[in-house]
Amino acid sequence: MNISDLPAGSAPAALDYPHFPTRWQHVLWRNWELVPPERLAAVLRCTLPELLGAAEALGLPVPPQVNPKWLPNGYLTLIRNNWQLLGYAQLLELLGWPPEKLAYSLKEEDFLFHKLGKLKPQVPEVRLTVLDDREKAQTAAIRATMEKYFPKDELRRSEAAFAFADLYKPVPPLPEKGDFEFNFIHAFAASCGDVLGEAETLDPVPENLLSRYASMGIQGVWLHAILYLLRPIPGAESFSEGWEKRVENLRKIVERCGRYGMKVYLYLNEPRWMPESFFDLKPRWKGRRVNEARTICTTAAPEVLTYLEEALFSLFSQVPELGGILTITMSENATNCHYDTKSSECPFCSKVPPEKIIADINSAMERGMHRAAPEAKMLIYDWSWRRNAEDVKPLEFKKKVIDLLPKHENVFITCVSEWGMETHVGGVKQYLRDYSISQVGPAEEAKAVWAYAREKGLKTAAKVQINNSWELAAVPSIPVPYLIREHLDKLKKEQVSGLMLSWTLGGFPGGNLELLRGTPEEVAAQKFRPATAEKVCRAWKCFSEAFRNFPHSVGVVYNAPVNYGPMNLLYLQPSGYRATMVGFPYDHVAAWRSIYPEEVFVDQFRLLTDKWREGLALLDEAAPCVSLEERADFEDLRRTAETAFCHFESTLLQTRFTLARDRSDRKAMEACAEEEREIALKLCKIARSDSRIGFEASNHYFYTLNDLREKVINCTYILEQLEKEVRK
């Protein structure tokens, strides 16, 4: 592959960032102590002494102490942080990757190119240059800001990034309260990349993680998988290089999990879309064109279904202890011709009922899996099932699919518990189409699907988020246990058999997961003395009530800066860029607020943060009485709650700042920038001491310490510019 083959989309001009005097200094800043300095010097076309001198001039710690885990385990953060700063050639040089590896990640790694905006900004080559007088003065100002706000002994983490993989310890179990037949969760440390191909490096299920899960009653973990990378497609074997290694790594992972009484489930979104070159080998499989690739048509080529069946039979024959699979057949990736409700555009699939397309794929995989492993569980996920894109309430379509599914004792219809709820947050009515913690399920639609599935002889499972959601994924657990317990109690009444406890986010082995074995009061009593436990529960109730004010919608959770918090920069001038899905919020308030009017969006975050402050005050009230034995658990709760507040408050401040900018309200802009700087400082201090803060498996770290320090520099620069306007 050539670099020119990598996707570019509309390829607009890259943004300029005036809070740094030069682009090369910005590149240096965002990669300092993440990438070996020798490599960074090569990228910037300079010598190592020149690079070290430039870093020292900016106030960065010299010599750098590079954490070797960033390149293999944090590459998504590096890609995001350099997307607007480096062209593809220099980005690949920074990562040490060939173009093929980046192409794979952009296509297959949890919608990475979509998260990046489906475009690559045009960036000229960046190289270190001699600074002119203006640039020297601004560099000195950045160093002065660093010296003012960040003491030298606090420039580095007190707990290294990714250290969470080594810190898990088993917890004493609460009284046994097994309300559900089984459960499983996404491993907290597991990436969404080629996990099975790089298991030795990525180590998705470390031993101490499994021991903690097992002690909490977690019974399984799930991992992303792509079927043709585990079993070659006959006639197109060249696309499956390394499949034997992946199967062997899967076997080892299954064996390791088995030692802790845990099963492994594979998420399969099949048949996977393929590039045009694939269809030179398999022309009958050619489906609808989607960008530079195509779907696979199961109608024109029934042998696709044969492949799915035989591939699952082979895989479960080779790894018979696998726990099962979770299938998604619509919306996630461009797979079959009806994945996005547009099968009418396919000359073959347009003649077939779309429910048959979905059912045939699931049935083929079920036959293969259960032929090899009858006890394995097949969780058929009804995510986004609908006949037409405009179908708001697709219950009847879901019933038609269920009618055609195999009625095996280990087939489970799996629904997002909250999907289909009618919510009225801030007086705004909506049909909820995603998972949520702030809006407590289950929805009537989910309950109707489960009831119909049971009527047809199938079992049921609920997809829930226990620890966190896209409402806030940057904390290991949102401390709202009363909302979680309310949800679990309702699901118990619905008699669902199993729980899928998280998507890629929410796999931290603790936090709200402890509610699977008890009430908030029981969890608090196990950690704290009665007096402390009572205050903690009052704070939890306060946080839980506060979170009900979150203005939930798909647009808000995907586009608003809530997951990036203070890391997202303020812009004195409109950036011109659109917010992207859990990627770059930029300054696109219209996308942030989604279905909510500006005043409602702002007011809901005000209500949320005001009530959250009350909960923090209750924890402050309890702090002086906390004993030494309680201190670690109490500080963990306080740190997590404070981090959540920083993200919520920052979202509010960024919205107010941008709206004030658009109406030329300089005084309001100054106030927001000053508060935002304080929030960034507070979060930087917290993140420095807790490696879990800001991490999520499918995005790696939402921010680094230098990202948060950059926000301080950004706010300081904006305040200086606003002051200059006054002097003019």
MILUMNU-35328 format. One record per residue (C-alpha): residue in one letter; x, y, z. Coordinates in steps of 0.001 Angstrom, whole numbers, plus 500000, padded with zeros to 6 digits. Example, Ala and Ser with C-alpha at 12.3 -4.5 7.8 and 13.67 -1.06 7.14 Angstrom:
BEGIN
A	512300	495500	507800;
S	513670	498940	507140;
***
This chain:
BEGIN
M	500000	500000	500000;
N	501113	503546	499279;
I	500539	506454	501628;
S	498414	508026	498918;
D	495997	505082	499266;
L	495073	506085	502813;
P	491647	507759	503097;
A	491562	511557	502952;
G	487896	512492	502636;
S	487403	516170	501847;
A	490978	516919	503027;
P	490453	520494	504303;
A	493301	522704	505442;
A	494489	521840	508936;
L	493683	524146	511828;
D	496164	526692	513103;
Y	496648	526825	516871;
P	497784	530353	517787;
H	498464	529499	521436;
F	501681	527878	520166;
P	504169	530021	518228;
T	504959	527259	515694;
R	503425	523988	514561;
W	506625	522063	515242;
Q	506583	523158	518895;
H	502983	521947	519101;
V	504053	518537	517738;
L	506879	518398	520258;
W	504515	519313	523105;
R	501831	516738	522356;
N	504303	513871	521962;
W	506731	514656	524781;
E	507444	511612	526959;
L	505055	509522	524834;
V	507446	508847	521947;
P	511213	508260	522184;
P	512977	511614	521681;
E	515212	510147	518978;
R	512156	509260	516911;
L	510536	512630	517559;
A	513741	514373	516468;
A	513723	512345	513249;
V	510096	513288	512592;
L	510901	516985	513087;
R	514091	516718	510993;
C	516405	517937	513736;
T	519143	516679	516013;
L	518471	515302	519480;
P	520281	518222	521202;
E	518130	520684	519221;
L	514981	518834	520293;
L	515991	518739	523963;
G	516810	522432	523922;
A	513456	523247	522340;
A	511614	521198	524960;
E	513450	522891	527800;
A	512595	526296	526349;
L	508893	525368	526589;
G	509219	524319	530225;
L	508966	520571	529570;
P	510959	518113	531720;
V	514366	517290	530252;
P	515584	514621	529777;
P	512253	512964	528984;
Q	511120	509792	530737;
V	509257	507900	528032;
N	506619	505374	529041;
P	507148	502470	526581;
K	503456	501503	526742;
W	502259	504552	524825;
L	503182	503351	521343;
P	501740	499804	521605;
N	498843	500597	523976;
G	498035	504279	523453;
Y	498362	504728	519696;
L	494766	505950	519330;
T	495592	508909	521576;
L	498705	509606	519519;
I	496766	509452	516247;
R	494086	511849	517516;
N	496580	514274	519016;
N	498551	514491	515780;
W	495678	514315	513281;
Q	495638	518104	512748;
L	499405	518496	513198;
L	501100	515924	510969;
G	500484	514584	507485;
Y	500197	510858	506933;
A	503904	510389	506145;
Q	505130	511977	509358;
L	502325	510393	511398;
L	503399	506942	510204;
E	507003	507819	511013;
L	505962	508850	514512;
L	504038	505608	515073;
G	506613	503405	513349;
W	503839	501832	511272;
P	503526	500828	507626;
P	500533	502311	505758;
E	498739	498944	505876;
K	498562	498966	509667;
L	497113	502461	509782;
A	494627	501560	507037;
Y	493458	498580	509105;
S	493001	500710	512231;
L	491140	503435	510362;
K	488767	500860	508847;
E	488314	498265	511567;
E	489125	499821	514925;
D	485737	500892	516241;
F	484990	503425	513480;
L	488290	505246	513913;
F	488155	507140	510600;
H	484562	508108	511394;
K	485655	509334	514829;
L	488338	511414	513124;
G	485716	513125	510993;
K	485998	510964	507863;
L	488655	513370	506603;
K	492406	513908	506908;
P	493400	517566	507181;
Q	496095	518720	504775;
V	499287	519465	506682;
P	502603	520583	505152;
E	505753	518851	506346;
V	506636	519974	509854;
R	510260	520539	510811;
L	512117	522350	513554;
T	513105	525892	512524;
V	514943	528766	514151;
L	512554	530986	516101;
D	512150	534664	515289;
D	511787	537306	518005;
R	507993	537025	518219;
E	508169	533243	518466;
K	510867	533444	521134;
A	508737	535806	523198;
Q	505681	533524	522982;
T	507842	530509	523835;
A	509093	532319	526927;
A	505478	533106	527857;
I	504559	529411	527636;
R	507489	528530	529873;
A	506402	531198	532347;
T	502872	529730	532385;
M	504307	526289	533060;
E	506456	527596	535914;
K	503488	529464	537399;
Y	500999	526626	537392;
F	503023	523398	537394;
P	505801	522887	539970;
K	508768	520958	538646;
D	508185	518079	541042;
E	504641	517666	539646;
L	505482	517548	535948;
R	505354	513765	535818;
R	502741	511235	536838;
S	502869	509831	540326;
E	501071	506785	538871;
A	502214	505869	535370;
A	499818	505734	532447;
F	498404	502212	531977;
A	499470	501255	535507;
F	495874	500175	536158;
A	496736	496879	534437;
D	498940	496021	537415;
L	496843	497362	540266;
Y	493788	495148	540471;
K	493247	493227	543677;
P	490448	490789	544501;
V	487641	492239	546585;
P	485722	490414	549331;
P	482427	489288	547806;
L	479139	490625	549101;
P	476414	488159	550079;
E	475451	485978	547117;
K	472515	487462	545211;
G	472576	485877	541792;
D	469534	487399	540118;
F	470606	486471	536574;
E	471662	483245	534882;
F	474905	484686	533490;
N	476773	487928	532816;
F	479799	489122	530885;
I	481680	492376	530333;
H	484231	493969	528004;
A	487696	493609	529473;
F	488844	496987	530801;
A	492317	496599	529309;
A	491275	495171	525915;
S	491712	497326	522822;
C	489375	497139	519840;
G	492230	496629	517401;
D	493737	493327	516340;
V	493650	492048	519923;
L	494036	488398	518998;
G	496849	489088	516538;
E	498803	491126	519072;
A	497733	489470	522318;
E	501304	489072	523537;
T	501837	492845	523442;
L	498366	494105	524295;
D	497553	491509	526997;
P	493780	492142	526942;
V	492956	490034	530014;
P	495750	490349	532613;
E	495614	487840	535446;
N	494912	490385	538160;
L	492001	491778	536145;
L	490468	488305	535918;
S	490969	487605	539608;
R	489152	490825	540489;
Y	486297	490073	538079;
A	485947	486559	539453;
S	485837	487808	543035;
M	482954	490111	542058;
G	480860	487410	540406;
I	481631	488412	536804;
Q	481351	485280	534680;
G	482761	486252	531305;
V	484526	488789	529099;
W	483960	489702	525467;
L	486419	490723	522784;
H	486172	492133	519266;
A	486846	489629	516499;
I	486682	489499	512703;
L	485776	486117	511309;
Y	487961	486052	508175;
L	490961	486793	510431;
L	490156	483620	512372;
R	489080	481394	509480;
P	490110	482111	505866;
I	487499	482570	503168;
P	488073	479828	500573;
G	489565	481412	497493;
A	490566	484607	499314;
E	493062	483244	501830;
S	495455	486156	501248;
F	493199	488387	503370;
S	493613	486136	506425;
E	497340	486307	507058;
G	498163	485298	510627;
W	494853	483554	511303;
E	496522	480517	512856;
K	498317	482743	515362;
R	495063	484467	516257;
V	493295	481180	516896;
E	496181	480014	519055;
N	496143	483279	521021;
L	492389	482936	521442;
R	492867	479440	522815;
K	495379	480779	525361;
I	493044	483589	526401;
V	490157	481145	526807;
E	492352	478871	528896;
R	493514	481744	531101;
C	489960	482971	531675;
G	488837	479418	532374;
R	491201	479215	535319;
Y	489084	481902	536951;
G	485780	480288	536048;
M	485154	482824	533281;
K	484041	482371	529673;
V	485140	484322	526587;
Y	482586	485685	524127;
L	483404	487045	520678;
Y	481637	490048	519169;
L	481033	489251	515489;
N	479694	491850	513047;
E	479504	489654	509940;
P	479914	489201	507055;
R	482564	491895	507156;
W	482677	494552	504437;
M	485669	494209	502126;
P	487785	496330	499749;
E	487272	496191	495996;
S	490343	493965	495572;
F	488583	491206	497522;
F	485819	491038	494922;
D	488334	490342	492173;
L	488623	486971	493914;
K	484970	486611	494957;
P	482919	488507	492340;
R	479618	486785	493258;
W	479902	488159	496796;
K	479858	491783	495621;
G	477259	493882	497396;
R	476561	497599	497635;
R	479377	500107	497376;
V	480194	501939	500623;
N	482954	504525	500194;
E	486080	502619	499072;
A	484629	499212	499987;
R	481541	497052	499514;
T	479074	495078	501553;
I	478867	491323	501044;
C	475629	490181	499433;
T	474199	487072	501061;
T	471349	486938	498520;
A	473449	486914	495355;
A	475920	484503	496946;
P	474261	481993	499306;
E	477688	480393	499756;
V	478434	483322	502106;
L	476054	481713	504582;
T	477852	478399	504116;
Y	481127	480134	504901;
L	479691	481687	508066;
E	478388	478321	509241;
E	481579	476415	508520;
A	483812	479150	509951;
L	481922	479073	513253;
F	481966	475277	513284;
S	485721	475269	512712;
L	486410	477957	515304;
F	484372	476307	518059;
S	485843	472915	517155;
Q	489337	474327	517602;
V	488459	476313	520736;
P	485573	474328	522245;
E	485666	476147	525606;
L	484606	479444	524058;
G	481577	480842	525879;
G	479754	481978	522762;
I	479235	484909	520421;
L	477417	488225	520301;
T	476180	489147	516829;
I	475306	492564	515454;
T	473800	492528	511979;
M	472744	496133	511486;
S	474245	499611	511837;
E	477692	498903	513272;
N	479713	498252	510112;
A	478895	497990	506413;
T	478309	494244	506436;
N	475220	492817	504706;
C	473189	494826	502213;
H	470552	495764	504810;
Y	472991	496913	507487;
D	471773	500516	507049;
T	468184	499743	505921;
K	469088	500298	502250;
S	468855	496761	500888;
S	466441	498125	498271;
E	469504	499572	496534;
C	470862	496051	495919;
P	469360	494418	492805;
F	469338	491044	494584;
C	468407	491959	498163;
S	465647	494310	497053;
K	463633	491191	496176;
V	464052	489628	499638;
P	462333	490673	502881;
P	465035	492406	504965;
E	464089	490385	508041;
K	465152	487269	506114;
I	468598	488752	505416;
I	469166	489391	509118;
A	467739	486045	510232;
D	469668	484024	507630;
I	473010	485422	508791;
N	472299	484707	512442;
S	470910	481257	511648;
A	473998	480268	509656;
M	476330	481231	512491;
E	474111	479518	515051;
R	474146	476250	513093;
G	477907	476203	512863;
M	478557	477144	516470;
H	476047	474754	518013;
R	477087	471903	515742;
A	480505	472128	517417;
A	479543	473437	520870;
P	475863	472965	521824;
E	476383	474619	525228;
A	477821	477840	523800;
K	475590	480882	524087;
M	474508	482864	521040;
L	473442	486385	521896;
I	471590	487879	518957;
Y	471670	491639	519422;
D	468709	493573	518017;
W	470781	496753	517839;
S	469184	499097	515280;
W	466961	496420	513710;
R	464396	498178	511524;
R	462976	497952	508017;
N	463404	501613	507067;
A	465658	504358	508375;
E	462672	506457	509402;
D	461098	503680	511501;
V	460988	505149	514998;
K	459283	502198	516654;
P	460415	499036	514851;
L	458847	496444	517162;
E	456936	494696	514376;
F	460081	494321	512273;
K	461948	492865	515243;
K	459149	490343	515735;
K	459436	489263	512092;
V	463159	488618	512543;
I	462535	486654	515743;
D	459965	484499	513920;
L	462720	483336	511533;
L	465463	482686	514093;
P	466497	479203	515292;
K	464783	478191	518523;
H	467775	476668	520284;
E	467902	476558	524084;
N	471120	478620	524062;
V	469949	481417	521772;
F	469304	484710	523578;
I	467611	487772	522127;
T	469653	490674	523462;
C	468242	494200	523696;
V	469618	497523	524884;
S	467509	497907	527994;
E	466835	501623	527443;
W	466233	501458	523678;
G	462867	502954	522796;
M	462261	504926	525985;
E	460305	508133	525600;
T	462194	510771	527579;
H	461342	514376	528442;
V	464584	515822	529820;
G	464266	519598	529949;
G	460815	519269	528437;
V	462257	517888	525186;
K	460526	514738	523967;
Q	462550	512026	522251;
Y	462615	508331	521403;
L	465848	507106	522985;
R	468102	505198	520587;
D	471153	504330	522617;
Y	472188	503153	526047;
S	472045	505450	529026;
I	472578	505539	532770;
S	470851	508860	533411;
Q	467610	507527	531897;
V	466805	504334	533787;
G	465475	501384	531771;
P	464085	499085	530748;
A	462013	500629	527973;
E	458595	499338	526985;
E	459977	498373	523575;
A	462733	496244	525096;
K	460239	494579	527400;
A	457951	493829	524447;
V	460816	492263	522472;
W	461816	490080	525422;
A	458208	488995	525974;
Y	457769	488061	522316;
A	461096	486186	522260;
R	460069	484125	525302;
E	456713	483429	523681;
K	458593	482023	520681;
G	460795	479807	522834;
L	463927	481969	523034;
K	465788	483201	526092;
T	466571	486853	526737;
A	469455	489072	527788;
A	469764	492771	528559;
K	472579	494972	527317;
V	473228	497537	530067;
Q	475910	499993	531166;
I	476674	499542	534852;
N	479859	501527	535423;
N	479693	504282	532837;
S	478303	505201	529421;
W	479064	507645	526619;
E	477425	510190	528904;
L	480814	510074	530644;
A	483333	507390	529705;
A	486459	509072	531105;
V	485881	507854	534663;
P	486106	504194	535670;
S	482641	504416	537199;
I	480065	507206	537446;
P	479154	507221	541170;
V	475377	506999	540735;
P	474631	503623	542377;
Y	470991	504390	543141;
L	470233	504702	539419;
I	472022	501405	538744;
R	470261	499540	541547;
E	466899	500851	540329;
H	467677	499520	536852;
L	468849	496114	538086;
D	465753	495689	540216;
K	463518	496419	537240;
L	465421	493935	535057;
K	465023	491293	537753;
K	461257	491753	537546;
E	461458	491298	533766;
Q	463119	487899	534316;
V	465832	488402	531725;
S	468280	485514	531778;
G	471561	487292	531247;
L	473341	490638	531432;
M	475812	492076	528991;
L	477335	494502	531457;
S	479082	496890	529095;
W	480079	497878	525622;
T	483789	498716	525280;
L	483401	501276	528041;
G	482575	500397	531608;
G	484783	497371	532150;
F	486533	498642	535269;
P	486461	495801	537852;
G	484809	497712	540633;
G	482617	500750	541098;
N	478955	500111	540333;
L	479656	496485	539397;
E	479635	495763	543118;
L	475870	496362	542990;
L	475461	493014	541237;
R	475792	491491	544701;
G	474098	494059	546900;
T	472363	497363	547476;
P	474211	500693	547742;
E	473795	500488	551508;
E	475348	497007	551599;
V	478253	498105	549410;
A	478865	501161	551596;
A	478647	499089	554800;
Q	481351	496758	553533;
K	483762	499631	552889;
F	482981	502135	555638;
R	481983	502463	559273;
P	478283	503297	559834;
A	478797	507047	560238;
T	480896	507306	557075;
A	478660	504925	555143;
E	475618	507071	555908;
K	477299	510199	554500;
V	478578	508312	551464;
C	475082	507051	550680;
R	473715	510586	550979;
A	476352	511750	548480;
W	475533	508851	546151;
K	471854	509804	546252;
C	472775	513383	545432;
F	474918	512331	542450;
S	472193	509954	541264;
E	469538	512681	541330;
A	471912	515141	539673;
F	472614	512760	536806;
R	468942	512480	535879;
N	469374	516025	534508;
F	471878	514919	531857;
P	470457	515998	528460;
H	470751	512594	526864;
S	470497	511976	523131;
V	472694	510171	520627;
G	473925	513511	519308;
V	474876	514817	522726;
V	476766	511756	523940;
Y	478672	511383	520666;
N	479432	515024	519864;
A	479524	517103	523055;
P	482882	517531	524832;
V	481702	515657	527920;
N	484117	512726	527412;
Y	487112	514968	526694;
G	486207	517596	529255;
P	488803	520339	529741;
M	491084	518749	527160;
N	488959	520243	524366;
L	490348	523638	523423;
L	488602	527001	523375;
Y	488557	528811	520024;
L	488683	532601	519738;
Q	487551	532278	516136;
P	485156	529619	514770;
S	487145	526533	513782;
G	484893	525682	510848;
Y	485110	521996	511745;
R	482165	519781	512635;
A	482132	517728	515827;
T	482857	514035	515290;
M	481607	510872	516989;
V	483508	510558	520301;
G	486440	512126	518492;
F	486852	515883	518119;
P	484196	518137	519664;
Y	485885	521279	518273;
D	483542	524271	518909;
H	480466	522857	517168;
V	477797	523710	519748;
A	474956	522958	517345;
A	476085	519317	517253;
W	476818	519236	520992;
R	473263	520181	521948;
S	471643	517986	519275;
I	467861	518021	519828;
Y	468041	520471	522737;
P	467613	524232	522316;
E	470653	526229	523442;
E	469043	527500	526628;
V	467766	524034	527599;
F	471145	522392	526953;
V	472931	524981	529086;
D	470319	524799	531828;
Q	470438	521000	532057;
F	474190	521036	532581;
R	473745	523834	535113;
L	471201	521746	537025;
L	473505	518719	536816;
T	476602	520532	538074;
D	474780	522457	540813;
K	473359	519251	542272;
W	476681	517424	541818;
R	478387	520122	543892;
E	476013	519282	546731;
G	477200	515681	546607;
L	480849	516778	546665;
A	480085	518973	549678;
L	478674	515954	551498;
L	481904	514057	550841;
D	483914	517030	552081;
E	481792	516999	555228;
A	482591	513311	555782;
A	486317	513558	555011;
P	487615	514652	558454;
C	486040	511614	560114;
V	487333	509001	557658;
S	489590	506455	559347;
L	492887	505200	557985;
E	491283	501875	557037;
E	488577	503677	555049;
R	490872	506221	553437;
A	491719	504419	550192;
D	488100	503650	549287;
F	486942	507114	550308;
E	489643	508891	548323;
D	488866	506726	545307;
L	485219	507810	545454;
R	486135	511464	546023;
R	488593	511440	543105;
T	486108	509828	540735;
A	483292	512179	541715;
E	485581	515198	541347;
T	486681	514039	537898;
A	483078	513635	536808;
F	482342	517158	538003;
C	485315	518524	536029;
H	483923	516989	532838;
F	480353	518175	533403;
E	481393	521674	534451;
S	483833	521961	531550;
T	481098	521031	529076;
L	478957	523787	530530;
L	481798	526331	530436;
Q	482822	525481	526876;
T	479240	525870	525715;
R	478851	529209	527463;
F	482202	530432	526115;
T	481389	529530	522521;
L	477909	531054	522661;
A	479388	534207	524237;
R	482022	534351	521490;
D	479365	534130	518802;
R	477525	537107	520302;
S	480790	539040	520986;
D	480338	539024	524773;
R	483970	539506	525847;
K	483212	539697	529583;
A	481419	536315	529562;
M	484247	534807	527504;
E	486818	535963	530068;
A	484855	534514	532964;
C	484474	531138	531230;
A	488151	530987	530198;
E	489290	531731	533746;
E	487040	529027	535208;
E	488008	526569	532487;
R	491682	527079	533304;
E	490975	526212	536945;
I	489067	523087	535943;
A	491956	521961	533699;
L	494408	522482	536561;
K	492217	520497	538936;
L	491790	517602	536511;
C	495498	517532	535684;
K	496295	517062	539361;
I	493774	514223	539644;
A	494855	512436	536446;
R	498486	512628	537502;
S	497799	510299	540428;
D	495280	507877	538877;
S	496025	505964	535679;
R	492364	505051	535162;
I	491266	508653	534678;
G	490669	509459	531034;
F	491096	505884	529799;
E	488555	503917	527752;
A	489342	500749	525817;
S	488183	501833	522345;
N	489687	505339	522559;
H	492701	504728	524843;
Y	493324	507953	526781;
F	490991	510830	526021;
Y	493803	513116	527200;
T	497372	513164	528442;
L	498788	515399	531156;
N	500287	517620	528470;
D	496872	517921	526815;
L	495465	519325	530045;
R	498467	521624	530455;
E	497938	522763	526889;
K	494419	523785	527869;
V	495901	525995	530600;
I	498147	527579	527982;
N	495184	527891	525603;
C	493048	529665	528229;
T	495921	531926	529261;
Y	496521	532906	525636;
I	492818	533654	525099;
L	492660	535814	528215;
E	495717	537747	527017;
Q	494156	538285	523592;
L	490901	539473	525119;
E	492851	541899	527306;
K	494678	543218	524240;
E	491321	543920	522610;
V	490382	546055	525607;
R	493625	548025	525370;
K	492957	548688	521711;
***
